[in-house]
């Protein structure tokens, strides 16, 4: 599932989110604006600065880390707002992801209509409706968590190395 991070993202948070969501990511900061498929230098400048970060794991539509066609956010409400989503809405529409298809539907609606639609879809999903010019101005829909001062669409779990133990080789004559 995608993840959205809002706040002063750390290097550790970025690397963990990217490792778990490899189908493209974007960042939106006041200094750099919206950057889909940021370079390492752009990421380094954005770390520790307030921003909205989205990491995609493709579940519908065209899936390719090489392009930004289905990388969030999507422009809605006549270019005034950006739509971010974490969850699954459906199968998408052709090469468009489910969120991309929703954004096409919301492209020319008022922000009041967009809020109403997002609120109706927020059960089991999380959305961000952000001002297209200022990452500090945003609204959240759905249930969010906070970790180390960063809002997250869901909690990230650090991988734990697993150890397996065999037991069949140690059985000898009724004794272990």
OpenMM code with the backbone's topology and positions (N, CA, C; nanometers):
from openmm import Vec3, app, unit

residues = "UNK UNK UNK UNK UNK UNK UNK UNK UNK UNK UNK UNK UNK UNK UNK UNK UNK UNK UNK UNK UNK UNK UNK UNK UNK UNK UNK UNK UNK UNK UNK UNK UNK UNK UNK UNK UNK UNK UNK UNK UNK UNK UNK UNK UNK UNK UNK UNK UNK UNK UNK UNK UNK UNK UNK UNK UNK UNK UNK UNK UNK UNK UNK UNK UNK UNK UNK UNK UNK UNK UNK UNK UNK UNK UNK UNK UNK UNK UNK UNK UNK UNK UNK UNK UNK UNK UNK UNK UNK UNK UNK UNK UNK UNK UNK UNK UNK UNK UNK UNK UNK UNK UNK UNK UNK UNK UNK UNK UNK UNK UNK UNK UNK UNK UNK UNK UNK UNK UNK UNK UNK UNK UNK UNK UNK UNK UNK UNK UNK UNK UNK UNK UNK UNK UNK UNK UNK UNK UNK UNK UNK UNK UNK UNK UNK UNK UNK UNK UNK UNK UNK UNK UNK UNK UNK UNK UNK UNK UNK UNK UNK UNK UNK UNK UNK UNK UNK UNK UNK UNK UNK UNK UNK UNK UNK UNK".split()
positions = [
    Vec3(0.0846, -0.1166, 0.0000),
    Vec3(0.0000, 0.0000, 0.0000),
    Vec3(0.0897, 0.1237, 0.0000),
    Vec3(0.0524, 0.2263, -0.0722),
    Vec3(0.1279, 0.3515, -0.0748),
    Vec3(0.1429, 0.4055, 0.0669),
    Vec3(0.2312, 0.5022, 0.0809),
    Vec3(0.2393, 0.5744, 0.2085),
    Vec3(0.2598, 0.7223, 0.1795),
    Vec3(0.1958, 0.8040, 0.2626),
    Vec3(0.2086, 0.9491, 0.2545),
    Vec3(0.2711, 0.9956, 0.3849),
    Vec3(0.3741, 1.0782, 0.3748),
    Vec3(0.4401, 1.1363, 0.4917),
    Vec3(0.4250, 1.2875, 0.4830),
    Vec3(0.3875, 1.3495, 0.5951),
    Vec3(0.3697, 1.4951, 0.5991),
    Vec3(0.4451, 1.5497, 0.7190),
    Vec3(0.5385, 1.6376, 0.6908),
    Vec3(0.6165, 1.6983, 0.7983),
    Vec3(0.7621, 1.7066, 0.7596),
    Vec3(0.8478, 1.7117, 0.8601),
    Vec3(0.9916, 1.7181, 0.8381),
    Vec3(1.0462, 1.5756, 0.8332),
    Vec3(1.0432, 1.5182, 0.7152),
    Vec3(1.0794, 1.3779, 0.6940),
    Vec3(1.2299, 1.3591, 0.7137),
    Vec3(1.2649, 1.2530, 0.7864),
    Vec3(1.4058, 1.2217, 0.8103),
    Vec3(1.4575, 1.1279, 0.7004),
    Vec3(1.5884, 1.1160, 0.6944),
    Vec3(1.6507, 1.0246, 0.5991),
    Vec3(1.6046, 0.8818, 0.6247),
    Vec3(1.5980, 0.8410, 0.7507),
    Vec3(1.5555, 0.7056, 0.7850),
    Vec3(1.4101, 0.6795, 0.7405),
    Vec3(1.3215, 0.7751, 0.7654),
    Vec3(1.1818, 0.7595, 0.7229),
    Vec3(1.1724, 0.7503, 0.5707),
    Vec3(1.2453, 0.8373, 0.5021),
    Vec3(1.2449, 0.8351, 0.3552),
    Vec3(1.2936, 0.7016, 0.3017),
    Vec3(1.4062, 0.6536, 0.3528),
    Vec3(1.4639, 0.5289, 0.3017),
    Vec3(1.3735, 0.4093, 0.3294),
    Vec3(1.3098, 0.4059, 0.4453),
    Vec3(1.2186, 0.2966, 0.4780),
    Vec3(1.0949, 0.3001, 0.3886),
    Vec3(1.0377, 0.4182, 0.3695),
    Vec3(0.9197, 0.4309, 0.2826),
    Vec3(0.9539, 0.3932, 0.1386),
    Vec3(1.0686, 0.4376, 0.0909),
    Vec3(1.1094, 0.4081, -0.0463),
    Vec3(1.1366, 0.2585, -0.0648),
    Vec3(1.1970, 0.1952, 0.0337),
    Vec3(1.2263, 0.0518, 0.0239),
    Vec3(1.0983, -0.0311, 0.0158),
    Vec3(0.9911, 0.0171, 0.0775),
    Vec3(0.8654, -0.0572, 0.0812),
    Vec3(0.7692, -0.0180, -0.0303),
    Vec3(0.8001, 0.0885, -0.1033),
    Vec3(0.7098, 0.1412, -0.2068),
    Vec3(0.7931, 0.1900, -0.3251),
    Vec3(0.8233, 0.1022, -0.4180),
    Vec3(0.9221, 0.1293, -0.5226),
    Vec3(0.8649, 0.1721, -0.6580),
    Vec3(0.7359, 0.2019, -0.6653),
    Vec3(0.6768, 0.2346, -0.7958),
    Vec3(0.6664, 0.3843, -0.8217),
    Vec3(0.7542, 0.4618, -0.7615),
    Vec3(0.7598, 0.6055, -0.7854),
    Vec3(0.7286, 0.6835, -0.6591),
    Vec3(0.7871, 0.8028, -0.6488),
    Vec3(0.7527, 0.8894, -0.5358),
    Vec3(0.7679, 1.0351, -0.5757),
    Vec3(0.7050, 1.1196, -0.4943),
    Vec3(0.7106, 1.2631, -0.5176),
    Vec3(0.7336, 1.3334, -0.3844),
    Vec3(0.7764, 1.4586, -0.3940),
    Vec3(0.7851, 1.5434, -0.2762),
    Vec3(0.7341, 1.6820, -0.3127),
    Vec3(0.6808, 1.7512, -0.2130),
    Vec3(0.6232, 1.8841, -0.2319),
    Vec3(0.6665, 1.9691, -0.1133),
    Vec3(0.7579, 2.0630, -0.1376),
    Vec3(0.8043, 2.1543, -0.0340),
    Vec3(0.7855, 2.2976, -0.0820),
    Vec3(0.7891, 2.3898, 0.0120),
    Vec3(0.7747, 2.5308, -0.0235),
    Vec3(0.8894, 2.5748, -0.1137),
    Vec3(1.0107, 2.5331, -0.0809),
    Vec3(1.1284, 2.5750, -0.1575),
    Vec3(1.1307, 2.5184, -0.2994),
    Vec3(1.1032, 2.3876, -0.3130),
    Vec3(1.1181, 2.3214, -0.4429),
    Vec3(0.9878, 2.3087, -0.5201),
    Vec3(0.8747, 2.3294, -0.4530),
    Vec3(0.7467, 2.3058, -0.5181),
    Vec3(0.7235, 2.1555, -0.5312),
    Vec3(0.6389, 2.1171, -0.6246),
    Vec3(0.6094, 1.9758, -0.6471),
    Vec3(0.7133, 1.9156, -0.7402),
    Vec3(0.7735, 1.8051, -0.6968),
    Vec3(0.8723, 1.7349, -0.7776),
    Vec3(0.8336, 1.5879, -0.7834),
    Vec3(0.7979, 1.5414, -0.9021),
    Vec3(0.7726, 1.3992, -0.9210),
    Vec3(0.9015, 1.3374, -0.9724),
    Vec3(0.9406, 1.2255, -0.9135),
    Vec3(1.0659, 1.1580, -0.9461),
    Vec3(1.1861, 1.2492, -0.9165),
    Vec3(1.1987, 1.2897, -0.7894),
    Vec3(1.3085, 1.3801, -0.7535),
    Vec3(1.4461, 1.3140, -0.7621),
    Vec3(1.5454, 1.3960, -0.7897),
    Vec3(1.6841, 1.3494, -0.7928),
    Vec3(1.7335, 1.3342, -0.6489),
    Vec3(1.8480, 1.2692, -0.6328),
    Vec3(1.9079, 1.2557, -0.4997),
    Vec3(1.9361, 1.3925, -0.4381),
    Vec3(1.9810, 1.4867, -0.5177),
    Vec3(2.0095, 1.6211, -0.4669),
    Vec3(1.8814, 1.6891, -0.4186),
    Vec3(1.7711, 1.6716, -0.4914),
    Vec3(1.6437, 1.7301, -0.4490),
    Vec3(1.5943, 1.6664, -0.3196),
    Vec3(1.6123, 1.5355, -0.3072),
    Vec3(1.5734, 1.4661, -0.1840),
    Vec3(1.6563, 1.5183, -0.0672),
    Vec3(1.7862, 1.5299, -0.0849),
    Vec3(1.8734, 1.5775, 0.0229),
    Vec3(1.8334, 1.7175, 0.0689),
    Vec3(1.7972, 1.8047, -0.0254),
    Vec3(1.7541, 1.9407, 0.0104),
    Vec3(1.6216, 1.9385, 0.0866),
    Vec3(1.5353, 1.8431, 0.0554),
    Vec3(1.4022, 1.8381, 0.1162),
    Vec3(1.4013, 1.7715, 0.2542),
    Vec3(1.4981, 1.6847, 0.2813),
    Vec3(1.5010, 1.6162, 0.4116),
    Vec3(1.5118, 1.7189, 0.5239),
    Vec3(1.4276, 1.7025, 0.6251),
    Vec3(1.4279, 1.7944, 0.7381),
    Vec3(1.3490, 1.9216, 0.7161),
    Vec3(1.2999, 1.9428, 0.5938),
    Vec3(1.2138, 2.0574, 0.5628),
    Vec3(1.0689, 2.0092, 0.5599),
    Vec3(0.9753, 2.0948, 0.5953),
    Vec3(0.8352, 2.0549, 0.5928),
    Vec3(0.7930, 2.0256, 0.4494),
    Vec3(0.7246, 1.9142, 0.4322),
    Vec3(0.6761, 1.8797, 0.2991),
    Vec3(0.5767, 1.7654, 0.3027),
    Vec3(0.5227, 1.7352, 0.1862),
    Vec3(0.4332, 1.6216, 0.1676),
    Vec3(0.5037, 1.5262, 0.0716),
    Vec3(0.5215, 1.4032, 0.1154),
    Vec3(0.5919, 1.3010, 0.0385),
    Vec3(0.4946, 1.1876, 0.0112),
    Vec3(0.4919, 1.1374, -0.1108),
    Vec3(0.4075, 1.0224, -0.1446),
    Vec3(0.4937, 0.9156, -0.2107),
    Vec3(0.4808, 0.7927, -0.1607),
    Vec3(0.5555, 0.6784, -0.2127),
    Vec3(0.4532, 0.5789, -0.2658),
    Vec3(0.4637, 0.5437, -0.3927),
    Vec3(0.3630, 0.4598, -0.4576),
    Vec3(0.4054, 0.3135, -0.4638),
    Vec3(0.3086, 0.2299, -0.4342),
    Vec3(0.3185, 0.0889, -0.4690),
    Vec3(0.1985, 0.0649, -0.5601),
    Vec3(0.2252, 0.0313, -0.6832),
    Vec3(0.1198, 0.0214, -0.7831),
    Vec3(0.0268, -0.0963, -0.7601),
    Vec3(-0.1024, -0.0671, -0.7567),
    Vec3(-0.2030, -0.1726, -0.7457),
    Vec3(-0.2986, -0.1712, -0.8645),
    Vec3(-0.2941, -0.0646, -0.9430),
    Vec3(-0.3794, -0.0568, -1.0618),
    Vec3(-0.3175, 0.0420, -1.1601),
    Vec3(-0.3641, 0.0368, -1.2833),
    Vec3(-0.3103, 0.1257, -1.3852),
    Vec3(-0.1699, 0.0864, -1.4254),
    Vec3(-0.1091, 0.1704, -1.5058),
    Vec3(0.0280, 0.1450, -1.5504),
    Vec3(0.1218, 0.1551, -1.4308),
    Vec3(0.2065, 0.0555, -1.4158),
    Vec3(0.2991, 0.0514, -1.3036),
    Vec3(0.4405, 0.0571, -1.3588),
    Vec3(0.5078, 0.1689, -1.3307),
    Vec3(0.6445, 0.1857, -1.3780),
    Vec3(0.7123, 0.2927, -1.2946),
    Vec3(0.8219, 0.2571, -1.2323),
    Vec3(0.9003, 0.3554, -1.1571),
    Vec3(0.9759, 0.4469, -1.2523),
    Vec3(0.9744, 0.4152, -1.3817),
    Vec3(1.0494, 0.4931, -1.4809),
    Vec3(0.9756, 0.6182, -1.5271),
    Vec3(0.8435, 0.6252, -1.5046),
    Vec3(0.7706, 0.7454, -1.5450),
    Vec3(0.6846, 0.7950, -1.4290),
    Vec3(0.6184, 0.9062, -1.4474),
    Vec3(0.5413, 0.9668, -1.3392),
    Vec3(0.3915, 0.9698, -1.3680),
    Vec3(0.3459, 0.8935, -1.4657),
    Vec3(0.2062, 0.8991, -1.5080),
    Vec3(0.1089, 0.8758, -1.3914),
    Vec3(0.1359, 0.7792, -1.3072),
    Vec3(0.0462, 0.7483, -1.1954),
    Vec3(0.1049, 0.7834, -1.0586),
    Vec3(0.2096, 0.8642, -1.0568),
    Vec3(0.2681, 0.9082, -0.9309),
    Vec3(0.1841, 1.0239, -0.8758),
    Vec3(0.1478, 1.0145, -0.7495),
    Vec3(0.0695, 1.1194, -0.6840),
    Vec3(0.1592, 1.2388, -0.6556),
    Vec3(0.1037, 1.3546, -0.6399),
    Vec3(-0.0365, 1.3900, -0.6403),
    Vec3(-0.0863, 1.4194, -0.7809),
    Vec3(-0.2189, 1.4340, -0.7889),
    Vec3(-0.2840, 1.4709, -0.9134),
    Vec3(-0.3535, 1.6052, -0.8922),
    Vec3(-0.3496, 1.6884, -0.9938),
    Vec3(-0.4112, 1.8208, -0.9869),
    Vec3(-0.5625, 1.8058, -1.0008),
    Vec3(-0.6362, 1.8717, -0.9108),
    Vec3(-0.7825, 1.8702, -0.9158),
    Vec3(-0.8356, 2.0114, -0.8924),
    Vec3(-0.9662, 2.0270, -0.8988),
    Vec3(-1.0345, 2.1547, -0.8690),
    Vec3(-0.9761, 2.2700, -0.9506),
    Vec3(-0.9707, 2.2498, -1.0816),
    Vec3(-0.9244, 2.3529, -1.1754),
    Vec3(-0.7827, 2.4007, -1.1453),
    Vec3(-0.6972, 2.3067, -1.1020),
    Vec3(-0.5570, 2.3373, -1.0785),
    Vec3(-0.5246, 2.3991, -0.9443),
    Vec3(-0.6237, 2.4156, -0.8577),
    Vec3(-0.6007, 2.4823, -0.7299),
    Vec3(-0.5562, 2.3888, -0.6185),
    Vec3(-0.5810, 2.2585, -0.6346),
    Vec3(-0.5521, 2.1622, -0.5288),
    Vec3(-0.4816, 2.0393, -0.5845),
    Vec3(-0.4146, 1.9682, -0.4926),
    Vec3(-0.3471, 1.8428, -0.5251),
    Vec3(-0.4133, 1.7309, -0.4453),
    Vec3(-0.4305, 1.6162, -0.5095),
    Vec3(-0.4921, 1.5002, -0.4466),
    Vec3(-0.3882, 1.3907, -0.4254),
    Vec3(-0.3752, 1.3484, -0.3003),
    Vec3(-0.2920, 1.2338, -0.2619),
    Vec3(-0.3853, 1.1274, -0.2056),
    Vec3(-0.3492, 1.0001, -0.2250),
    Vec3(-0.4331, 0.8917, -0.1757),
    Vec3(-0.3478, 0.7748, -0.1288),
    Vec3(-0.3951, 0.7097, -0.0233),
    Vec3(-0.3362, 0.5854, 0.0256),
    Vec3(-0.4517, 0.4888, 0.0482),
    Vec3(-0.4530, 0.3805, -0.0277),
    Vec3(-0.5598, 0.2815, -0.0193),
    Vec3(-0.5911, 0.2296, -0.1590),
    Vec3(-0.6961, 0.1528, -0.1674),
    Vec3(-0.7379, 0.0989, -0.2968),
    Vec3(-0.8834, 0.1371, -0.3196),
    Vec3(-0.9086, 0.2048, -0.4316),
    Vec3(-1.0443, 0.2471, -0.4665),
    Vec3(-1.1094, 0.1528, -0.5664),
    Vec3(-1.0292, 0.0818, -0.6424),
    Vec3(-1.0811, -0.0069, -0.7460),
    Vec3(-0.9698, -0.0437, -0.8416),
    Vec3(-1.0078, -0.0795, -0.9623),
    Vec3(-0.9114, -0.1279, -1.0603),
    Vec3(-0.8522, -0.0202, -1.1493),
    Vec3(-0.8927, 0.1021, -1.1334),
    Vec3(-0.8439, 0.2070, -1.2205),
    Vec3(-0.9190, 0.2070, -1.3525),
    Vec3(-0.8641, 0.2772, -1.4497),
    Vec3(-0.9286, 0.2900, -1.5802),
    Vec3(-0.8212, 0.2831, -1.6878),
    Vec3(-0.8048, 0.1651, -1.7471),
    Vec3(-0.6993, 0.1469, -1.8469),
    Vec3(-0.5637, 0.1667, -1.7842),
    Vec3(-0.4839, 0.2585, -1.8408),
    Vec3(-0.3506, 0.2830, -1.7865),
    Vec3(-0.3519, 0.3758, -1.6643),
    Vec3(-0.4681, 0.4342, -1.6341),
    Vec3(-0.4798, 0.5206, -1.5165),
    Vec3(-0.5013, 0.4378, -1.3904),
    Vec3(-0.4319, 0.4744, -1.2834),
    Vec3(-0.4550, 0.4109, -1.1536),
    Vec3(-0.5917, 0.4531, -1.1014),
    Vec3(-0.6354, 0.3886, -0.9940),
    Vec3(-0.7636, 0.4245, -0.9340),
    Vec3(-0.7661, 0.5710, -0.8906),
    Vec3(-0.6569, 0.6197, -0.8309),
    Vec3(-0.6511, 0.7585, -0.7852),
    Vec3(-0.6440, 0.8555, -0.9024),
    Vec3(-0.5704, 0.8188, -1.0058),
    Vec3(-0.5622, 0.9022, -1.1253),
    Vec3(-0.7009, 0.9177, -1.1877),
    Vec3(-0.7760, 0.8073, -1.1949),
    Vec3(-0.9121, 0.8121, -1.2493),
    Vec3(-1.0026, 0.9004, -1.1632),
    Vec3(-0.9897, 0.8906, -1.0303),
    Vec3(-1.0673, 0.9773, -0.9413),
    Vec3(-1.0306, 1.1235, -0.9644),
    Vec3(-0.9017, 1.1513, -0.9787),
    Vec3(-0.8572, 1.2894, -1.0017),
    Vec3(-0.9139, 1.3448, -1.1316),
    Vec3(-0.9229, 1.2627, -1.2348),
    Vec3(-0.9843, 1.3080, -1.3609),
    Vec3(-1.1294, 1.3478, -1.3376),
    Vec3(-1.1983, 1.2729, -1.2534),
    Vec3(-1.3379, 1.3035, -1.2203),
    Vec3(-1.3480, 1.4344, -1.1429),
    Vec3(-1.2484, 1.4626, -1.0593),
    Vec3(-1.2506, 1.5827, -0.9757),
    Vec3(-1.1778, 1.7020, -1.0381),
    Vec3(-1.1328, 1.6875, -1.1599),
    Vec3(-1.0490, 1.7905, -1.2230),
    Vec3(-1.1138, 1.9282, -1.2275),
    Vec3(-1.2425, 1.9350, -1.2545),
    Vec3(-1.3082, 2.0643, -1.2733),
    Vec3(-1.4189, 2.0931, -1.1731),
    Vec3(-1.4196, 2.0228, -1.0607),
    Vec3(-1.5233, 2.0456, -0.9604),
    Vec3(-1.4769, 2.1497, -0.8591),
    Vec3(-1.5701, 2.1993, -0.7793),
    Vec3(-1.5347, 2.2928, -0.6726),
    Vec3(-1.4663, 2.2169, -0.5595),
    Vec3(-1.3952, 2.2887, -0.4748),
    Vec3(-1.3297, 2.2242, -0.3620),
    Vec3(-1.4343, 2.1689, -0.2648),
    Vec3(-1.5499, 2.2305, -0.2565),
    Vec3(-1.6570, 2.1796, -0.1704),
    Vec3(-1.7024, 2.0427, -0.2175),
    Vec3(-1.7188, 2.0261, -0.3476),
    Vec3(-1.7575, 1.8966, -0.4028),
    Vec3(-1.6469, 1.7944, -0.3799),
    Vec3(-1.5220, 1.8336, -0.4027),
    Vec3(-1.4091, 1.7416, -0.3812),
    Vec3(-1.4045, 1.6951, -0.2363),
    Vec3(-1.4216, 1.7870, -0.1418),
    Vec3(-1.4226, 1.7489, 0.0006),
    Vec3(-1.5308, 1.6469, 0.0298),
    Vec3(-1.6475, 1.6698, -0.0256),
    Vec3(-1.7606, 1.5787, -0.0033),
    Vec3(-1.7304, 1.4394, -0.0582),
    Vec3(-1.6734, 1.4326, -0.1781),
    Vec3(-1.6396, 1.3040, -0.2398),
    Vec3(-1.5333, 1.2326, -0.1569),
    Vec3(-1.4286, 1.3032, -0.1171),
    Vec3(-1.3208, 1.2418, -0.0404),
    Vec3(-1.3705, 1.1932, 0.0956),
    Vec3(-1.4544, 1.2712, 0.1598),
    Vec3(-1.5102, 1.2285, 0.2886),
    Vec3(-1.5922, 1.1005, 0.2728),
    Vec3(-1.6636, 1.0888, 0.1612),
    Vec3(-1.7458, 0.9689, 0.1396),
    Vec3(-1.6611, 0.8450, 0.1094),
    Vec3(-1.5380, 0.8650, 0.0632),
    Vec3(-1.4495, 0.7537, 0.0272),
    Vec3(-1.3445, 0.7227, 0.1341),
    Vec3(-1.3430, 0.7983, 0.2428),
    Vec3(-1.2333, 0.7898, 0.3398),
    Vec3(-1.2356, 0.6644, 0.4261),
    Vec3(-1.3451, 0.5900, 0.4299),
    Vec3(-1.3474, 0.4678, 0.5104),
    Vec3(-1.2526, 0.3653, 0.4466),
    Vec3(-1.1440, 0.3320, 0.5165),
    Vec3(-1.0462, 0.2374, 0.4638),
    Vec3(-0.9414, 0.3002, 0.3739),
    Vec3(-0.9516, 0.4294, 0.3491),
    Vec3(-0.8539, 0.5024, 0.2676),
    Vec3(-0.8112, 0.6278, 0.3418),
    Vec3(-0.7015, 0.6853, 0.2985),
    Vec3(-0.6571, 0.8134, 0.3489),
    Vec3(-0.6316, 0.9046, 0.2300),
    Vec3(-0.6731, 1.0300, 0.2431),
    Vec3(-0.6544, 1.1298, 0.1383),
    Vec3(-0.5917, 1.2553, 0.1969),
    Vec3(-0.5166, 1.3256, 0.1125),
    Vec3(-0.4702, 1.4602, 0.1420),
    Vec3(-0.5219, 1.5483, 0.0298),
    Vec3(-0.5838, 1.6574, 0.0669),
    Vec3(-0.6247, 1.7612, -0.0265),
    Vec3(-0.5372, 1.8816, 0.0068),
    Vec3(-0.4402, 1.9102, -0.0779),
    Vec3(-0.3407, 2.0142, -0.0495),
    Vec3(-0.3539, 2.1307, -0.1455),
    Vec3(-0.3300, 2.2504, -0.0952),
    Vec3(-0.3223, 2.3689, -0.1791),
    Vec3(-0.2086, 2.3466, -0.2786),
    Vec3(-0.2318, 2.3724, -0.4049),
    Vec3(-0.1331, 2.3436, -0.5095),
    Vec3(-0.0083, 2.4320, -0.5007),
    Vec3(-0.0142, 2.5394, -0.4207),
    Vec3(0.1000, 2.6294, -0.4114),
    Vec3(0.1696, 2.6283, -0.2758),
    Vec3(0.1055, 2.5658, -0.1754),
    Vec3(0.1621, 2.5734, -0.0410),
    Vec3(0.1404, 2.4413, 0.0335),
    Vec3(0.2480, 2.3642, 0.0573),
    Vec3(0.2326, 2.2355, 0.1255),
    Vec3(0.1870, 2.2481, 0.2708),
    Vec3(0.1955, 2.3672, 0.3289),
    Vec3(0.1503, 2.3873, 0.4665),
    Vec3(-0.0021, 2.3920, 0.4773),
    Vec3(-0.0706, 2.4107, 0.3646),
    Vec3(-0.2168, 2.4201, 0.3641),
    Vec3(-0.2739, 2.2910, 0.3078),
    Vec3(-0.3260, 2.2072, 0.3966),
    Vec3(-0.3780, 2.0780, 0.3529),
    Vec3(-0.4880, 2.0307, 0.4469),
    Vec3(-0.5684, 1.9390, 0.3978),
    Vec3(-0.6728, 1.8748, 0.4776),
    Vec3(-0.6531, 1.7244, 0.4688),
    Vec3(-0.6796, 1.6568, 0.5791),
    Vec3(-0.6664, 1.5115, 0.5847),
    Vec3(-0.8036, 1.4465, 0.5916),
    Vec3(-0.8166, 1.3329, 0.5256),
    Vec3(-0.9373, 1.2521, 0.5304),
    Vec3(-0.8956, 1.1104, 0.5666),
    Vec3(-0.9689, 1.0447, 0.6547),
    Vec3(-0.9355, 0.9104, 0.6983),
    Vec3(-0.8534, 0.9134, 0.8252),
    Vec3(-0.8099, 0.7962, 0.8685),
    Vec3(-0.7350, 0.7819, 0.9930),
    Vec3(-0.5849, 0.7904, 0.9659),
    Vec3(-0.5158, 0.8744, 1.0430),
    Vec3(-0.3730, 0.8987, 1.0280),
    Vec3(-0.3010, 0.8687, 1.1586),
    Vec3(-0.1726, 0.8448, 1.1516),
    Vec3(-0.0895, 0.8251, 1.2690),
    Vec3(0.0241, 0.9277, 1.2648),
    Vec3(0.0861, 0.9486, 1.3791),
    Vec3(0.1997, 1.0399, 1.3868),
    Vec3(0.3172, 0.9649, 1.4475),
    Vec3(0.4325, 0.9767, 1.3850),
    Vec3(0.5531, 0.9120, 1.4340),
    Vec3(0.6684, 1.0106, 1.4220),
    Vec3(0.7327, 1.0386, 1.5325),
    Vec3(0.8467, 1.1316, 1.5360),
    Vec3(0.8110, 1.2664, 1.4731),
    Vec3(0.6880, 1.3133, 1.4985),
    Vec3(0.6447, 1.4432, 1.4487),
    Vec3(0.6024, 1.4455, 1.3032),
    Vec3(0.6001, 1.3307, 1.2370),
    Vec3(0.5599, 1.3225, 1.0969),
    Vec3(0.4266, 1.2495, 1.0872),
    Vec3(0.3291, 1.3127, 1.0219),
    Vec3(0.2013, 1.2466, 0.9964),
    Vec3(0.2231, 1.1382, 0.8917),
    Vec3(0.1605, 1.0222, 0.9132),
    Vec3(0.1758, 0.9090, 0.8209),
    Vec3(0.0392, 0.8494, 0.7908),
    Vec3(0.0203, 0.8126, 0.6651),
    Vec3(-0.1069, 0.7510, 0.6276),
    Vec3(-0.1221, 0.6130, 0.6895),
    Vec3(-0.0137, 0.5514, 0.7282),
    Vec3(-0.0132, 0.4303, 0.8108),
    Vec3(0.1266, 0.4154, 0.8690),
    Vec3(0.1383, 0.3370, 0.9717),
    Vec3(0.2674, 0.3192, 1.0378),
    Vec3(0.3591, 0.2323, 0.9519),
    Vec3(0.4841, 0.2732, 0.9415),
    Vec3(0.5829, 0.1916, 0.8719),
    Vec3(0.6461, 0.0970, 0.9726),
    Vec3(0.6708, -0.0238, 0.9299),
    Vec3(0.7302, -0.1234, 1.0177),
    Vec3(0.8691, -0.1563, 0.9650),
    Vec3(0.9656, -0.1455, 1.0524),
    Vec3(1.1016, -0.1811, 1.0137),
    Vec3(1.1104, -0.3324, 0.9992),
    Vec3(1.1709, -0.3792, 0.8916),
    Vec3(1.1870, -0.5238, 0.8757),
    Vec3(1.2737, -0.5811, 0.9887),
    Vec3(1.2347, -0.6959, 1.0376),
    Vec3(1.3104, -0.7640, 1.1418),
    Vec3(1.3669, -0.8916, 1.0816),
    Vec3(1.4970, -0.9120, 1.0932),
    Vec3(1.5538, -1.0358, 1.0379),
    Vec3(1.4915, -1.1584, 1.1058),
    Vec3(1.4550, -1.2553, 1.0281),
    Vec3(1.3945, -1.3777, 1.0813),
    Vec3(1.4994, -1.4872, 1.0876),
    Vec3(1.4916, -1.5656, 1.1913),
    Vec3(1.5794, -1.6804, 1.2062),
    Vec3(1.4932, -1.8046, 1.2066),
    Vec3(1.5288, -1.9020, 1.1281),
    Vec3(1.4547, -2.0282, 1.1288),
    Vec3(1.5393, -2.1344, 1.1955),
    Vec3(1.4723, -2.2177, 1.2685),
    Vec3(1.5402, -2.3253, 1.3386),
    Vec3(1.4850, -2.4581, 1.2895),
    Vec3(1.5721, -2.5504, 1.2590),
    Vec3(1.5296, -2.6849, 1.2242),
    Vec3(1.5228, -2.7694, 1.3496),
    Vec3(1.4306, -2.8617, 1.3522),
    Vec3(1.4214, -2.9479, 1.4689),
    Vec3(1.4242, -3.0947, 1.4323),
    Vec3(1.4031, -3.1289, 1.3099),
    Vec3(1.3973, -3.2685, 1.2684),
    Vec3(1.5289, -3.3425, 1.2807),
    Vec3(1.6398, -3.2715, 1.2670),
    Vec3(1.7701, -3.3373, 1.2702),
    Vec3(1.8177, -3.3712, 1.4109),
    Vec3(1.7476, -3.3243, 1.5122),
    Vec3(1.7954, -3.3440, 1.6479),
    Vec3(1.7223, -3.4550, 1.7226),
    Vec3(1.6314, -3.5213, 1.6618),
    Vec3(1.5542, -3.6255, 1.7264),
    Vec3(1.6333, -3.7548, 1.7191),
    Vec3(1.6631, -3.8122, 1.8352),
    Vec3(1.7390, -3.9373, 1.8366),
    Vec3(1.6814, -4.0284, 1.9436),
    Vec3(1.6216, -4.1367, 1.9001),
    Vec3(1.5761, -4.2412, 1.9922),
    Vec3(1.4810, -4.1946, 2.1003),
    Vec3(1.3870, -4.1091, 2.0685),
    Vec3(1.2886, -4.0660, 2.1661),
    Vec3(1.3353, -3.9499, 2.2529),
    Vec3(1.4587, -3.9018, 2.2345),
    Vec3(1.5086, -3.7883, 2.3122),
    Vec3(1.5502, -3.6770, 2.2170),
    Vec3(1.5337, -3.5599, 2.2616),
    Vec3(1.5759, -3.4431, 2.1833),
    Vec3(1.7150, -3.4016, 2.2236),
] * unit.nanometer
topology = app.Topology()
chain = topology.addChain("A")
for resn in residues:
    res = topology.addResidue(resn, chain)
    for name in ("N", "CA", "C"):
        topology.addAtom(name, app.Element.getBySymbol(name[0]), res)
